[in-house]
Amino acid sequence: MVGESDKREDDRAPMAKAMDWVARITTAGLSFGLPPLLGYWVDQRFGLGFLLTLLGFGFGILAGGWQLMKIARDAGAEDETSERK
């Protein structure tokens, strides 16, 4: 959901904008990578074969894809705001 603060002009410092993008990209990367690693760790710890690794992989794809879609949507909204200036 887009809040009122998102509709206003972004007057933050360039470094603050860059750090926001770093956080977004890091979150997307971790969303892809952590679930399969956690599944692998649990599989190894409890001897479950590769069941949770595969489930973690599937969940990671969904979570990472969702994060990338959010990034794309937010970037599109920023482009529309900059075009109105």
C-alpha positions in Angstrom: 0.0 0.0 0.0 1.3 3.4 -0.9 1.3 5.8 2.0 1.0 9.6 1.9 4.8 9.9 2.4 5.4 7.9 -0.7 3.3 10.3 -2.8 5.4 13.3 -1.9 8.6 14.4 -3.6 11.7 12.5 -2.5 14.0 15.2 -1.1 16.4 12.8 0.7 20.1 13.1 0.3 21.6 11.0 -2.5 23.4 8.7 0.0 20.1 8.0 1.7 18.5 7.1 -1.6 21.4 4.8 -2.4 21.3 3.1 1.0 17.5 2.5 0.5 18.3 0.7 -2.8 21.1 -1.3 -1.2 18.6 -2.4 1.5 16.0 -3.4 -1.1 18.5 -5.4 -3.2 20.0 -7.1 -0.1 16.5 -8.1 1.1 15.7 -9.6 -2.3 19.0 -11.5 -2.4 18.5 -12.9 1.1 14.9 -13.8 0.3 16.2 -16.0 -2.5 19.2 -17.5 -0.6 18.3 -18.0 3.0 15.3 -20.4 2.8 17.2 -23.1 0.8 20.2 -22.8 3.1 18.0 -23.1 6.2 16.3 -26.1 4.7 19.6 -27.7 3.9 20.8 -27.1 7.5 17.7 -28.7 9.0 17.8 -31.6 6.5 21.4 -32.3 7.5 20.7 -31.9 11.2 17.8 -34.3 11.3 18.6 -36.6 8.4 15.6 -35.7 6.3 17.3 -36.2 2.9 16.7 -33.1 0.8 13.0 -32.5 1.5 13.3 -29.1 3.3 16.0 -28.0 0.9 13.6 -28.3 -2.0 10.8 -26.7 0.0 13.2 -23.9 1.0 14.2 -23.5 -2.7 10.5 -23.1 -3.7 9.8 -20.7 -0.9 12.9 -18.7 -1.7 11.9 -18.4 -5.4 8.5 -17.1 -4.3 9.8 -14.7 -1.6 12.6 -13.4 -3.8 10.3 -12.9 -6.8 7.8 -11.0 -4.6 10.6 -8.7 -3.4 11.7 -8.1 -7.0 8.2 -7.3 -8.0 7.9 -4.8 -5.1 11.2 -3.2 -6.2 10.0 -2.9 -9.8 6.6 -1.4 -8.7 8.3 1.1 -6.4 10.8 2.0 -9.2 7.9 2.6 -11.6 6.2 4.8 -9.1 9.4 6.8 -8.6 9.7 7.2 -12.4 6.1 8.6 -12.6 6.8 11.0 -9.8 10.0 12.3 -11.4 8.2 12.7 -14.8 5.6 15.0 -13.2 8.3 17.5 -12.0 
